[in-house]
Amino acid sequence: MKLLYNANIHTLDSSNPFTSAILIAGGRIIAVGEKGQLEGIAHGKVEKQDMKGATILPGLTDAHIHMQYYSLGLSKVDCETKTKQECLRRVGERAQNTKPGEWVLGHGWQQNDWDGEFPTAAELDVVSPNNPVYLTAKSLHAAWANTSAMKLANITDDTPDPKDGSIQRDANGKATGILLETAMALVNAAVPESTIAEIEAAMEKAQSVLWKMGITGIHDFDRRQSFMALQSLRAKGKLKLRVCKNIPVESVEQANDLGLRTGFGDEWLWIGSVKAFMDGALGPRTAAMFQPYEGEPNNKGILNMDGEELFEYSRKAADVGLSMTVHAIGDRANHEVLNAFEQLRAYESQNHLPHLRHRIEHVQVIHPDDAPRLAKLNVIASMQPIHATSDMYAADRYWGGRSKLAYAWRAQLNYGALLAFGSDAPVESPNPFLGLHAAVTRQRADGSPSAEGWYPEQKLTLAEALSAYTFGAAYIANAENRLGKLAENYLADLIVLNADPFEVDPGDLPAIQADSAMIHGDWVL
């Protein structure tokens, strides 16, 4: 048994929100209360630890992360730079330290943070003449390749655009090196694939990075290799995060044939939902919109499927008890998803199926008529608060007045929808304290765009935002009876912070980190 006492514990349990001691055994919480009270029920060998007033919270969950890409990305060139020149400098430096012919990989660039114009292959050719270069954009919906990389991928000026994707070309019809949406797969196929062992090793290393941020659980959105690496870590007893694993929509037929259902697994690794993509992203202007992007009268983004097609996938999932989670950024995309979910709810009722916990990923901009529909349909808004402050200038530029209902957490909460928060890492940092700061201030770390924040009417309180990283994330993973608060018989997953988030100035939230982290009753940090 472990007895932690003399602590400042925020249990996030409404029936007992504050306490000073917690008793733990067998990976679970035996009781919370005062030291004397817990000593009275403790038995056997008890390891007592004076926490010296430190703040303790339940471990936080990132409800949307790409664990494989994030873990492997920790060793890639960091392309999230203020200028294109700095990105090119970093690529050139990596190329100089890489054997000729080997790939230089990077992630994080965003042309909207530079001069607004997409970069070119020629610029990469200068800094990396002897190595193929492939750099994914921050959104993961675009990529930048040099000439060598395009040759290896057999991309020429005459290569046709794939379905739902685009090879960007200049005024003379020459491929520029920018690949949008499914066109990225052309170069992806040429990059040497990481082995399961390499992914596993990268994930094991990444766990400690996440613990330091206060993360003890994740909802993973990567695919087969990620699942295999996670299973291997679990089998070896090396998985030290709670993982809800979502599966891709192209596997729904196999899942239906197998009778796989949401929740299958154990308390470390279990099946979540079937993941589908309805559209692209704001950065490359591929998010599907009702009206054109500002200044681009012919561009309404890319709609991957309509509501009817999504319903057909959803019906096959529902038949075996699999919930749906759908990526939707633009207002048209969200509209189509909601139409599909409305059909799905009717199908569940007509066929005496359970009303499962379906979710929309991102809900980045929504039409006013559709804003109340998530709550009405009992669909969860799985959102990433850090997207708002990262994207606000691009949203203003390309969506204009439609941004009034962009990243609209308060609106969704007021309508009665449940919120779950994550990061979409490696699109953004998985640090939940950056997300909490964005949620309560609607500001960047430097205080921009104003003292009030961007569309300040959409701000949340800290308690509301924390709930989305704890209860909300647990609920949509069907784990609210074991995760999300510090209470009797809940899993002993907790974090010890260097400051109390309820006491610091909101502007200081990004500086908070975990000094210690406990998972299943064991200190991992």
C-alpha positions in Angstrom: 0.0 0.0 0.0 1.0 3.6 -0.6 -0.2 6.5 1.4 0.4 10.0 -0.1 -0.3 12.7 2.5 0.2 16.4 3.1 -0.9 17.1 -0.5 -3.0 19.6 -2.3 -5.3 17.2 -4.1 -7.8 18.3 -6.7 -9.7 15.0 -7.2 -12.0 16.4 -9.9 -14.7 14.3 -8.1 -17.7 16.6 -7.5 -18.7 14.7 -4.4 -15.3 15.2 -2.8 -13.3 17.9 -4.8 -10.5 18.6 -2.4 -8.5 16.4 0.0 -5.0 16.0 1.4 -4.3 12.3 1.3 -4.8 9.3 -0.9 -4.4 5.5 -0.2 -3.4 3.2 -3.1 -3.0 -0.5 -3.5 -3.1 -3.0 -6.4 -3.0 -0.2 -9.0 -6.2 1.4 -7.7 -7.3 4.0 -5.3 -8.5 2.5 -2.0 -9.7 5.8 -0.5 -9.1 9.6 -0.5 -9.4 11.7 2.6 -7.3 13.0 5.5 -4.1 11.2 6.7 -5.5 10.1 10.0 -8.7 8.7 8.4 -6.7 6.7 5.8 -4.2 5.4 8.3 -7.2 3.9 10.1 -8.1 1.7 7.2 -4.6 1.0 5.9 -3.2 -2.5 6.6 -0.1 -4.5 6.0 3.1 -2.8 4.9 2.3 0.9 4.1 4.7 3.1 2.3 4.0 6.6 3.5 5.1 9.6 1.4 4.9 13.2 2.6 4.1 15.3 -0.5 5.0 18.5 1.3 2.0 20.4 0.0 2.5 19.5 -3.7 -0.5 19.8 -6.0 -1.9 16.5 -7.3 -4.4 16.0 -10.1 -5.8 12.9 -12.0 -3.5 12.1 -14.9 -4.6 13.9 -18.1 -5.6 12.2 -21.3 -4.9 13.5 -24.8 -8.0 12.5 -26.6 -6.5 12.9 -30.1 -2.9 12.0 -30.8 -1.0 10.2 -33.6 1.3 8.2 -31.3 3.4 6.6 -34.1 3.9 9.9 -35.9 4.5 11.8 -32.8 7.0 9.3 -31.4 9.0 9.0 -34.7 8.7 12.7 -35.1 10.8 13.4 -32.0 13.9 12.5 -34.1 12.8 14.5 -37.3 13.9 18.0 -38.3 11.7 20.4 -36.4 10.2 22.6 -39.2 7.9 24.7 -37.0 10.0 27.9 -37.4 9.2 31.6 -37.6 10.8 31.9 -41.0 11.3 29.7 -44.1 15.0 30.5 -44.0 15.4 29.0 -40.6 13.6 25.8 -41.7 15.8 25.5 -44.7 18.9 26.1 -42.5 17.8 23.2 -40.2 17.2 20.9 -43.2 20.6 21.8 -44.6 22.3 21.1 -41.3 20.6 17.7 -41.1 21.5 16.9 -44.7 25.2 17.6 -44.0 25.1 15.1 -41.2 23.3 12.4 -43.2 24.8 9.9 -45.6 24.3 10.8 -49.3 21.1 9.2 -50.6 19.5 8.7 -47.2 16.2 10.5 -46.5 16.0 13.7 -44.5 12.6 13.8 -42.8 11.0 16.7 -41.0 7.6 18.0 -39.8 5.9 21.2 -38.7 6.1 23.8 -41.4 3.2 26.1 -42.1 3.3 28.6 -45.0 0.8 30.8 -43.2 3.5 31.5 -40.6 6.0 32.5 -43.2 5.1 34.6 -46.2 1.8 32.9 -47.0 3.1 31.3 -50.1 3.8 27.6 -50.5 7.6 26.8 -50.6 9.2 24.9 -53.5 11.3 21.9 -54.3 14.0 24.1 -55.7 14.5 25.8 -52.3 15.1 22.4 -50.7 17.4 21.3 -53.6 19.8 24.1 -52.7 20.3 23.0 -49.1 20.1 19.3 -49.7 21.5 18.4 -53.1 22.5 14.8 -52.2 19.6 13.7 -50.1 15.8 13.2 -50.8 13.8 15.5 -48.4 10.3 15.0 -47.3 8.7 17.5 -44.8 5.2 17.1 -43.6 3.2 20.2 -42.8 1.9 21.0 -39.4 -1.6 20.1 -40.4 -0.4 16.7 -41.8 -2.6 17.5 -44.8 0.3 18.8 -47.0 3.9 17.9 -47.6 7.0 19.6 -49.2 9.4 17.4 -51.2 12.6 18.2 -53.1 13.3 17.1 -56.6 15.2 13.9 -55.5 12.2 12.8 -53.4 9.8 13.4 -56.2 12.0 11.3 -58.6 12.1 8.5 -56.1 8.3 8.7 -55.9 8.0 8.7 -59.7 6.3 12.1 -59.6 6.6 14.0 -62.9 4.9 17.1 -64.3 2.5 14.8 -66.0 1.6 12.6 -63.0 -2.2 12.9 -62.6 -3.7 14.1 -59.3 -4.9 11.2 -57.2 -8.5 11.1 -55.9 -9.1 13.7 -53.1 -5.5 15.0 -53.5 -3.5 17.4 -55.6 0.1 17.7 -56.9 0.6 21.5 -56.9 1.9 22.9 -60.1 3.1 26.3 -61.2 1.8 28.5 -64.0 3.9 26.4 -66.5 2.4 23.1 -65.2 5.5 22.0 -63.4 5.2 20.2 -60.1 6.3 22.5 -57.3 7.1 20.0 -54.7 3.9 20.6 -52.7 1.6 17.7 -52.2 -1.9 18.1 -50.8 -4.0 15.4 -49.1 -3.8 12.0 -50.7 -1.0 13.1 -53.0 1.2 12.8 -50.0 0.9 9.0 -50.2 3.0 9.1 -53.4 6.1 10.1 -51.6 5.2 8.3 -48.4 5.4 5.1 -50.4 8.9 5.8 -51.3 10.2 6.6 -47.8 11.7 3.5 -46.2 9.0 2.2 -43.7 9.9 2.1 -40.1 9.9 -1.4 -38.6 7.5 -2.3 -35.8 10.6 -2.6 -33.5 11.7 1.0 -34.4 8.2 2.3 -33.8 8.0 0.5 -30.5 11.3 1.9 -29.3 10.3 5.4 -30.3 7.0 5.0 -28.5 8.7 3.7 -25.3 11.0 6.8 -25.4 8.1 9.2 -26.1 6.2 8.0 -23.0 8.5 9.8 -20.7 8.1 13.0 -22.7 4.3 12.7 -22.3 4.5 12.0 -18.5 6.5 15.2 -18.0 3.6 17.0 -19.6 1.1 15.4 -17.2 -0.3 12.9 -19.7 -1.1 9.4 -18.5 -3.6 8.4 -21.2 -4.1 8.8 -25.0 -6.5 8.1 -27.7 -4.4 7.0 -30.6 -5.4 7.7 -34.3 -2.6 6.0 -36.1 -3.0 2.7 -38.0 -1.9 -0.9 -38.1 1.8 -0.5 -37.3 1.0 1.7 -34.4 -1.5 -0.9 -33.0 1.1 -3.7 -33.4 3.8 -1.7 -31.6 1.4 -0.8 -28.8 0.3 -4.5 -28.5 4.0 -5.5 -28.3 4.7 -2.9 -25.6 1.7 -4.2 -23.7 2.8 -7.8 -24.0 6.2 -6.9 -22.6 4.8 -4.9 -19.7 6.4 -1.7 -21.1 3.2 0.2 -22.0 2.8 2.8 -19.3 0.0 4.8 -20.8 -3.7 4.1 -21.0 -4.5 3.8 -24.7 -7.8 3.9 -26.4 -7.1 2.7 -30.0 -9.1 3.9 -32.9 -9.2 1.9 -36.1 -9.3 3.2 -39.7 -12.6 3.3 -41.7 -11.1 1.1 -44.5 -10.9 -1.7 -41.9 -14.6 -1.5 -41.0 -15.5 -4.6 -43.2 -12.9 -6.7 -41.5 -14.0 -5.5 -38.1 -17.6 -6.3 -39.0 -16.6 -9.8 -40.1 -14.7 -10.4 -36.9 -17.4 -8.9 -34.7 -14.9 -6.5 -33.1 -16.6 -4.1 -30.8 -15.8 -0.8 -29.0 -14.2 -1.4 -25.6 -12.6 -4.8 -26.4 -9.2 -5.1 -24.7 -8.1 -4.4 -21.1 -7.5 -1.4 -18.9 -4.2 -0.6 -20.7 -5.2 -1.0 -24.4 -8.7 -1.2 -25.8 -10.6 -0.6 -29.0 -12.2 2.8 -29.4 -14.0 3.9 -32.6 -13.9 3.6 -36.3 -12.1 6.7 -37.7 -13.2 8.3 -41.0 -12.1 11.5 -42.8 -14.7 13.8 -44.1 -12.4 16.6 -45.4 -9.0 18.2 -45.3 -7.6 21.1 -43.1 -7.5 24.9 -42.9 -3.8 25.2 -43.5 -3.8 24.0 -47.1 -7.4 25.2 -47.6 -8.8 21.8 -48.2 -11.4 21.8 -45.4 -14.8 21.5 -47.0 -16.8 24.7 -46.8 -20.3 25.7 -47.9 -19.0 29.0 -49.3 -15.6 29.6 -50.9 -12.5 30.6 -49.0 -12.0 34.4 -48.7 -10.2 35.6 -51.8 -10.4 32.2 -53.5 -13.8 32.2 -55.3 -13.3 28.7 -56.8 -12.1 26.9 -53.7 -14.5 25.3 -51.3 -12.1 22.7 -50.1 -12.3 18.9 -50.6 -15.2 16.8 -49.4 -14.0 13.2 -49.2 -17.5 11.7 -49.0 -21.1 12.8 -48.4 -23.3 12.0 -45.4 -24.9 9.0 -47.2 -21.5 7.3 -47.8 -20.5 7.9 -44.2 -23.8 6.4 -43.0 -23.1 3.2 -44.9 -19.7 2.8 -43.1 -21.3 3.8 -39.8 -24.1 1.2 -40.2 -21.6 -1.6 -40.6 -19.8 -0.4 -37.5 -23.0 -0.1 -35.5 -24.0 -3.6 -36.4 -21.2 -5.0 -34.3 -21.1 -2.4 -31.6 -18.4 -0.1 -32.9 -18.8 3.7 -32.4 -17.7 6.2 -35.0 -15.3 9.1 -34.9 -15.1 11.4 -37.9 -12.6 14.1 -38.8 -14.5 17.2 -39.9 -12.9 20.7 -40.1 -15.1 22.8 -42.5 -18.7 23.8 -42.0 -19.8 21.7 -45.0 -17.9 18.6 -43.6 -19.5 19.0 -40.1 -22.9 19.3 -41.7 -22.5 16.1 -43.7 -21.2 14.2 -40.6 -24.2 15.4 -38.6 -26.6 14.3 -41.3 -24.9 10.8 -41.3 -25.1 10.7 -37.5 -28.8 11.6 -37.6 -29.4 8.7 -39.9 -27.3 6.5 -37.6 -29.2 7.4 -34.5 -32.4 6.4 -36.3 -30.8 3.2 -37.5 -29.7 2.3 -34.0 -33.2 2.8 -32.7 -35.0 0.9 -35.5 -32.7 -2.1 -35.0 -32.6 -2.0 -31.2 -28.9 -1.3 -31.2 -27.2 0.7 -28.4 -26.8 4.4 -28.9 -23.0 4.4 -29.0 -20.7 7.3 -28.1 -20.0 8.8 -31.5 -17.7 11.8 -31.9 -16.6 14.4 -34.3 -12.9 15.2 -34.4 -12.1 19.0 -34.5 -15.4 20.6 -35.2 -13.3 23.6 -36.2 -15.9 25.7 -37.9 -19.6 25.0 -37.9 -22.6 26.6 -39.6 -24.9 28.3 -37.1 -27.8 26.0 -38.0 -25.7 23.0 -37.2 -24.1 24.2 -33.9 -26.9 22.8 -31.7 -27.0 19.4 -33.5 -24.2 17.7 -31.7 -26.0 18.0 -28.3 -29.3 17.0 -29.9 -27.8 13.9 -31.3 -25.6 13.2 -28.2 -22.5 13.4 -30.3 -19.2 14.3 -28.5 -17.2 17.3 -29.6 -13.6 16.1 -29.6 -11.6 19.3 -30.0 -8.1 20.7 -29.7 -8.0 24.1 -28.0 -4.4 24.8 -29.1 -5.7 24.8 -32.7 -7.6 28.0 -32.1 -4.6 30.1 -31.1 -2.4 28.5 -33.7 -4.9 29.0 -36.5 -6.7 32.2 -35.5 -5.0 34.5 -38.1 -5.5 32.0 -40.9 -9.1 31.5 -39.9 -9.7 35.2 -40.0 -8.0 35.4 -43.4 -9.7 32.5 -45.1 -13.0 32.1 -43.2 -13.7 35.7 -42.3 -16.9 36.2 -40.3 -17.5 32.5 -40.2 -14.8 32.3 -37.5 -17.4 33.5 -35.0 -18.3 29.8 -34.7 -14.7 28.5 -35.1 -13.2 26.5 -32.3 -16.4 27.3 -30.4 -16.1 25.3 -27.2 -18.4 27.6 -25.1 -21.1 27.4 -27.7 -21.0 23.6 -27.8 -20.9 23.4 -24.0 -23.9 25.8 -23.7 -25.9 23.8 -26.2 -25.2 20.7 -24.0 -22.6 18.8 -25.9 -19.8 17.0 -24.1 -16.3 18.2 -24.8 -13.1 16.1 -24.9 -9.8 17.7 -25.5 -6.5 16.6 -27.2 -3.8 18.0 -29.4 -3.7 16.2 -32.7 0.1 15.8 -32.1 2.3 16.0 -34.0 0.1 18.7 -35.5 0.5 20.6 -32.2 2.4 20.0 -29.0 0.6 17.4 -26.9 1.3 19.5 -23.8 -2.2 19.8 -22.2 -1.2 22.9 -20.3 -0.7 24.7 -23.6 -4.2 23.6 -24.4 -5.6 24.7 -21.1 -4.1 28.1 -21.6 -5.7 28.4 -25.1 -9.0 27.3 -23.7 -9.2 29.8 -20.9 -7.5 32.8 -22.6 -8.0 32.4 -26.4 -4.6 33.9 -26.6 -1.1 32.9 -27.7 1.7 32.8 -25.2 2.7 36.3 -26.2 -0.8 37.7 -25.4 -1.9 38.1 -29.0 -4.3 38.9 -30.5 -5.5 41.1 -27.6 -6.0 41.2 -23.8 -9.6 39.8 -24.3 -8.5 37.0 -26.6 -9.8 35.8 -30.0 -13.6 35.6 -29.9 -13.5 35.8 -26.1 -17.1 34.7 -25.8 -15.9 31.1 -26.5 -13.5 31.0 -23.5 -13.9 28.2 -20.9 -13.2 28.2 -17.2 -10.2 26.2 -16.0 -12.5 23.6 -14.4 -14.5 23.2 -17.7 -11.3 22.8 -19.7 -9.7 20.3 -17.3 -12.9 18.3 -17.3 -12.4 17.8 -21.1 -8.9 16.4 -20.5 -10.2 14.1 -17.8 -13.9 13.1 -17.5 -14.7 14.0 -21.2 -11.8 12.0 -22.5 -12.6 9.1 -20.2 -16.3 9.1 -21.2 -15.8 9.0 -24.9 -13.4 6.1 -24.4 -16.0 4.2 -22.3 -13.7 4.4 -19.3 -15.4 6.9 -17.1 -15.8 4.3 -14.4 -12.1 3.9 -14.0 -10.4 7.1 -15.3 -10.8 10.9 -15.1 -10.9 11.5 -11.3 -9.3 10.5 -8.1 -11.9 8.4 -6.2 -12.4 5.0 -4.6 -11.8 2.1 -6.9 -10.5 4.3 -9.8 -7.2 3.5 -11.4 -4.3 5.1 -9.5 -3.1 7.4 -12.3 -2.1 10.8 -11.0 0.3 13.7 -11.6 2.2 15.8 -9.1 2.6 19.4 -10.5 5.1 22.1 -10.0 2.3 24.6 -9.4 -1.5 24.6 -8.8 -3.3 25.5 -12.1 -6.2 26.8 -10.1 -4.0 29.3 -8.3 -1.6 30.6 -11.0 -2.3 33.5 -13.4 -3.8 32.0 -16.6 -0.9 33.4 -18.5 1.4 31.1 -16.5 -0.4 27.8 -17.3 2.1 26.9 -20.1 4.9 26.8 -17.6 3.2 24.0 -15.5 4.6 20.5 -15.8 4.6 17.3 -13.9 7.4 16.8 -11.3 6.2 13.2 -10.8 3.7 10.9 -12.5 2.1 7.7 -11.2 0.4 5.1 -13.4 -1.3 2.0 -11.9 0.1 2.9 -8.5 3.7 3.0 -9.7 5.8 6.1 -10.0 7.0 6.3 -13.6 8.4 9.8 -13.4 
